[in-house]
Amino acid sequence: MEPPRQCQAFRGMLLHTPDRPGSVQVLPEHLLIVNEHGVIVHLAPAGAEDEAVLQGHGVQAAALRVLGPQQFLLPGFVDTHAHAPQYQYCGVGTDLPLVGEHGWLSTHAFPTEARFADVAHARRVYSRCVGRLLRLGTTTANYFTTIHTDACEVLADVLLQAGQRAVLGKVCMDQDSPQFYTDADATASLQGAREVVQYVQGLQCSRLLPAVIPRFIPTCSQQLLAGLGQLAAEQGLRVHSHISESLGQVQLTQQLHPACCGSDARVYEQAGLLTPRAIFAHGTQLTQQEMQLLAAKGAAVAHCPLSNFFFGDGLFDVAEALRMGLKVGLGTDIAGGYSPSMLQAQRMAVVNSHALKAAALMHSGGWRWQQQQQQQGGELEEPQQQQQQQQ
């Protein structure tokens, strides 16, 4: 059970985004009061009655924090995809492909995560990771962990004490994985997943939400995927995984699931994992049909632009996804992304959008195409519109 905290009060400028994506509302000189349970109980323009309002909520006037002219409050950042055990080697091996015998997963991710069989090591790394993210303003995170139930429970304990809101569970993988880092079989993997879910629920903390986490399709048998889908349905759990994240990964899916035409989305759908509570990272190789399927099922994509540049073999088109009604969040994907900062993720999202525009322009002929259009006296069209017309 989460212990109560002291009431807090702030006066100054606030920013938030209550409406559509991209909109920002600025609230100058407002009074904000948070109760002992961390719930906002008052938000209104500051005024002469502030002292009475504070007293009414049990806050002493001396406890009011007045922000300076260069300070403001905004909601905490939400990192929709972060690998907590990989925090210790952010930015390493970005010259490697994602999969394969000498790929990034085999060279760095799997050996690093295997060390979390040591609970003391897990506590050290998880404490540093959660502390760093909180200092960077990330108050909510959707975490990948490891296959170790004890280490997953350690992360839950660290989160409970640190005060961060999080989604977490046990990573499940029972095939095409190194012998030193894999679940014994689907049954053992599912049992471990259930144990972690029960542990998180047993903490009775509204900030901590359990999830099922199939690592990605190549490392999960059909039995395991179906079992996780059933577990998620039984308990209304969240789902967290990767989807169509690189050419090599999609090719592996094609080999393992030819009946689904190599579609990660179709495989997840068949397993019952494509739900409104599911978040899938990356999606750089998703087709339009797959994006439409995710949107129809209410699933979401965690857009991780920084790591996509290194491992995605492509760019995720956020604007197109939003036009389709697909939910999109933003993630750091540490350690595939070298920075745990959501501010950096936001910057990279802007770069990603400009890179898509530049790629479309180059595909259409670049400056030569523009010059030709001008000589013909025609109006310039957006390169993406031209491509759609050609198709």
C-alpha positions in Angstrom: 0.0 0.0 0.0 1.3 3.4 -1.0 1.9 5.7 2.1 0.1 9.1 2.1 2.1 12.2 1.4 1.9 15.9 2.5 -0.4 18.2 0.6 1.4 20.5 -1.9 0.4 23.9 -3.4 1.9 25.9 -6.3 1.2 29.3 -7.7 2.5 30.4 -11.1 2.4 29.5 -14.7 1.1 26.0 -15.8 1.1 24.3 -19.1 -0.9 21.3 -20.2 -2.4 19.6 -23.3 -6.0 18.7 -22.5 -7.2 18.6 -26.1 -6.0 17.2 -29.4 -2.3 16.2 -30.0 -0.1 19.2 -30.6 -2.2 21.7 -28.7 -0.8 23.4 -25.6 -2.8 25.4 -23.1 -0.9 28.1 -21.1 -2.4 29.0 -17.7 -0.7 32.1 -16.3 -0.8 32.8 -12.6 -2.8 29.8 -11.4 -3.1 28.1 -8.1 -2.7 24.3 -8.0 -3.3 22.1 -5.0 -2.4 18.4 -4.7 -3.7 16.3 -1.8 -1.9 13.7 0.3 -2.8 11.0 -2.3 -1.2 12.9 -5.2 -4.5 13.9 -6.7 -5.1 17.4 -8.0 -8.0 18.8 -6.0 -7.8 22.5 -7.1 -6.8 24.3 -10.2 -8.0 27.9 -10.8 -6.7 31.4 -11.4 -4.9 32.8 -8.4 -6.6 35.5 -6.5 -7.4 37.3 -3.2 -9.2 34.2 -1.9 -6.1 31.9 -2.2 -5.4 31.9 1.5 -8.9 30.7 2.2 -8.7 28.0 -0.5 -5.4 26.8 0.9 -6.9 26.6 4.4 -9.9 24.7 3.1 -7.6 22.0 1.8 -5.4 21.9 4.9 -2.4 23.6 3.4 -0.5 26.2 5.4 0.2 29.4 3.6 3.9 29.0 4.3 3.9 25.7 2.4 2.8 27.4 -0.8 5.5 27.4 -3.5 5.5 30.4 -5.7 7.2 29.9 -9.1 9.6 32.5 -10.5 9.1 34.4 -13.8 11.2 31.8 -15.7 9.5 28.8 -14.1 6.4 26.8 -15.0 4.7 23.5 -14.2 3.7 20.9 -16.8 2.4 17.4 -16.6 5.1 14.7 -16.2 6.3 13.0 -19.4 5.0 9.6 -20.3 7.7 7.2 -21.8 5.6 4.6 -23.7 8.6 2.2 -24.3 11.7 1.9 -22.2 13.9 -1.2 -21.4 14.8 -0.7 -17.8 17.6 -3.3 -17.7 19.3 -1.8 -20.7 19.7 1.6 -19.0 23.3 0.8 -18.2 24.5 0.7 -21.8 22.6 3.4 -23.6 24.0 4.2 -27.0 26.2 1.1 -27.3 26.4 -0.9 -30.5 24.3 1.4 -32.7 26.4 0.3 -35.8 24.9 -3.3 -35.6 21.8 -4.7 -37.1 19.0 -5.6 -34.7 18.8 -9.3 -35.2 21.2 -12.1 -36.3 24.1 -14.0 -34.8 26.2 -10.8 -34.5 23.2 -8.4 -34.1 22.6 -5.9 -31.3 20.2 -8.2 -29.4 22.7 -11.2 -29.4 25.8 -9.0 -28.7 24.4 -6.6 -26.1 20.8 -7.0 -25.0 20.6 -10.7 -24.2 23.9 -10.9 -22.2 23.1 -7.8 -20.3 19.6 -8.9 -19.4 20.8 -12.3 -18.3 22.7 -10.7 -15.5 19.4 -9.8 -13.8 19.2 -13.3 -12.4 21.3 -11.5 -9.7 18.6 -9.7 -7.6 21.2 -7.3 -6.1 22.4 -6.3 -9.5 18.8 -5.8 -10.6 18.1 -3.5 -7.7 21.2 -1.4 -8.4 20.4 -0.9 -12.1 16.7 -0.4 -11.6 17.2 2.2 -8.9 19.5 4.2 -11.1 17.2 3.9 -14.1 14.0 5.0 -12.3 15.8 7.8 -10.4 17.3 9.1 -13.7 14.0 9.1 -15.5 12.3 10.9 -12.6 15.0 13.6 -12.6 14.4 14.0 -16.4 10.6 14.6 -15.7 9.3 11.2 -16.7 6.6 10.4 -14.2 5.1 7.5 -16.1 6.9 4.7 -18.0 5.9 1.6 -19.8 8.7 -0.8 -18.9 10.3 -3.8 -20.5 12.1 -6.0 -17.9 13.7 -9.4 -18.2 12.6 -13.0 -17.9 13.4 -13.2 -14.2 10.4 -13.0 -11.9 12.4 -12.0 -8.9 14.0 -9.1 -10.7 10.6 -8.0 -12.0 9.4 -7.9 -8.5 12.4 -5.8 -7.5 11.5 -3.2 -10.1 8.0 -3.1 -8.7 9.4 -2.4 -5.3 11.8 0.3 -6.6 8.9 2.0 -8.4 6.7 1.8 -5.3 9.3 3.6 -3.2 10.3 6.1 -5.9 6.8 7.3 -6.7 6.9 6.7 -10.4 3.7 5.5 -12.2 4.5 2.5 -14.4 3.3 -0.4 -16.4 5.5 -3.5 -16.0 5.5 -7.3 -16.2 7.7 -10.2 -17.0 9.3 -10.5 -20.4 8.3 -13.8 -22.0 10.4 -15.6 -24.6 10.6 -19.4 -25.2 12.2 -19.9 -28.6 15.0 -18.7 -30.9 16.8 -17.3 -27.9 20.3 -18.0 -26.5 20.4 -21.0 -24.1 21.7 -18.8 -21.3 18.7 -16.4 -21.6 15.3 -18.0 -22.3 12.3 -19.5 -20.5 12.3 -23.3 -20.2 9.1 -23.5 -22.2 5.8 -21.8 -22.8 4.3 -23.2 -19.6 7.1 -21.9 -17.4 7.0 -18.5 -19.1 3.3 -18.1 -18.5 3.6 -19.2 -14.9 6.3 -16.5 -14.3 4.1 -13.9 -16.0 1.2 -14.8 -13.7 3.4 -14.6 -10.7 4.6 -11.1 -11.5 1.1 -9.9 -12.3 -0.1 -11.2 -8.9 2.9 -9.6 -7.1 2.2 -6.2 -8.7 -1.5 -6.5 -7.9 -0.7 -7.5 -4.3 1.2 -4.2 -3.8 -2.2 -2.5 -4.0 -0.7 0.6 -5.6 -2.8 2.5 -8.1 0.3 3.8 -9.8 1.6 0.3 -10.7 -0.2 -1.6 -13.5 0.6 -5.1 -14.6 1.1 -6.2 -18.2 1.9 -9.2 -20.3 5.1 -8.8 -22.3 5.9 -11.1 -25.2 9.3 -9.9 -26.2 8.6 -10.0 -29.9 7.2 -12.6 -32.3 10.4 -14.4 -33.3 11.2 -15.4 -29.6 7.7 -16.5 -28.7 6.0 -19.7 -29.7 2.4 -19.7 -30.8 1.5 -21.5 -27.5 3.1 -18.7 -25.5 1.5 -15.9 -27.5 -2.0 -17.5 -27.2 -1.4 -18.1 -23.5 -0.5 -14.5 -22.9 -3.5 -13.4 -24.9 -5.7 -15.5 -22.7 -4.1 -14.2 -19.5 -4.6 -10.6 -20.7 -8.2 -11.2 -21.5 -8.9 -13.0 -18.2 -7.6 -10.1 -16.1 -8.0 -7.1 -18.3 -4.2 -6.7 -18.5 -2.2 -4.3 -20.6 0.0 -5.7 -23.4 3.4 -4.4 -24.3 5.6 -5.7 -27.1 7.4 -4.8 -30.3 5.9 -4.8 -33.8 7.4 -4.7 -37.3 10.5 -3.0 -36.0 13.1 -3.9 -38.7 13.5 -5.7 -42.0 15.4 -8.6 -40.4 12.7 -9.0 -37.7 9.9 -9.0 -40.3 11.7 -11.6 -42.4 11.9 -13.8 -39.3 8.2 -13.4 -38.8 7.6 -14.4 -42.4 9.6 -17.6 -41.9 7.8 -18.5 -38.7 4.3 -17.5 -39.7 3.9 -17.9 -43.4 0.1 -18.3 -43.0 0.0 -14.7 -41.7 2.1 -13.4 -44.7 4.8 -12.3 -42.2 2.4 -9.8 -40.6 3.2 -9.1 -37.0 -0.2 -7.5 -36.6 -2.0 -10.6 -37.8 0.0 -12.9 -35.5 -0.8 -10.7 -32.5 -4.5 -10.5 -33.6 -4.7 -14.3 -33.8 -3.2 -14.6 -30.3 -5.7 -12.2 -28.8 -3.1 -9.6 -28.1 -4.3 -6.8 -30.4 -6.4 -5.0 -27.8 -7.3 -1.4 -26.8 -4.8 -1.9 -23.9 -1.9 -2.9 -26.1 1.1 -0.8 -26.9 3.5 -2.0 -29.6 6.9 -0.3 -30.1 8.4 1.0 -33.4 6.2 -0.1 -36.3 8.6 1.2 -39.0 7.7 -1.7 -41.3 4.0 -1.6 -40.8 1.9 -1.5 -44.0 -1.1 0.7 -44.4 -3.4 -2.3 -44.0 -1.7 -3.3 -40.7 -1.9 0.2 -39.4 -5.6 0.2 -40.2 -6.0 -3.1 -38.3 -4.2 -1.7 -35.2 -6.5 1.4 -35.4 -9.6 -0.7 -35.7 -8.6 -2.8 -32.7 -7.8 0.2 -30.6 -4.1 -0.7 -30.1 -1.4 1.9 -30.0 2.1 2.4 -31.3 5.0 3.6 -29.2 6.9 5.9 -31.6 10.7 5.7 -30.8 12.3 7.9 -33.4 15.8 7.8 -32.0 16.2 4.1 -31.9 14.3 3.8 -35.2 17.1 5.8 -36.9 19.6 3.1 -35.7 17.7 -0.1 -36.0 14.3 0.5 -37.7 15.4 0.3 -41.4 12.7 2.9 -42.0 10.7 5.8 -40.4 7.4 5.7 -38.8 4.9 8.1 -40.3 3.2 9.6 -37.3 1.0 12.0 -39.3 -0.3 9.2 -41.5 -1.0 7.0 -38.4 -3.0 9.8 -36.7 -5.0 10.4 -39.9 -6.0 6.7 -39.8 -7.1 7.0 -36.2 -4.2 5.0 -34.8 -3.1 6.0 -31.3 0.5 7.0 -31.1 2.7 7.7 -28.0 6.4 8.6 -27.7 9.1 6.5 -26.3 12.9 6.6 -25.6 13.5 2.9 -26.2 16.6 2.9 -24.0 19.1 1.4 -24.8 18.3 1.3 -28.5 17.8 5.0 -28.1 20.9 6.5 -26.5 19.1 9.1 -24.4 16.6 8.4 -21.5 15.2 12.0 -21.9 11.7 12.5 -23.3 12.8 16.0 -24.4 15.3 14.4 -26.6 12.6 12.0 -27.9 10.4 15.0 -28.7 13.3 16.6 -30.7 13.9 13.4 -32.6 10.2 13.1 -33.4 10.5 16.5 -35.1 13.6 15.3 -37.0 11.8 12.1 -38.0 8.9 14.1 -39.6 11.3 16.3 -41.5 13.3 13.3 -42.6 10.1 11.7 -44.0 9.4 14.9 -46.0 13.0 15.0 -47.3 12.8 11.4 -48.3 9.6 11.9 -50.2 11.1 14.9 -51.9 14.2 13.0 -53.0 12.0 10.1 -54.2 10.0 12.5 -56.4 13.1 14.0 -58.0 14.3 16.6 -55.5 15.2 20.1 -56.7 15.1 18.9 -60.3 11.5 18.1 -60.0 10.8 21.4 -58.3 12.6 23.3 -61.1 10.7 21.4 -63.8 7.4 22.2 -62.1 8.3 25.9 -62.0 9.3 25.9 -65.6 6.0 24.4 -66.6 4.2 27.0 -64.5 2.5 24.4 -62.4 1.9 24.7 -58.7 4.1 22.7 -56.4 2.4 19.8 -54.7 3.5 18.2 -51.5 5.8 15.2 -52.4 3.6 12.8 -50.4 0.5 13.9 -52.3 2.4 13.4 -55.6 3.3 9.9 -54.6 -0.3 9.1 -53.6 -1.5 10.3 -57.0 1.1 8.1 -58.8 -0.1 5.1 -56.8 
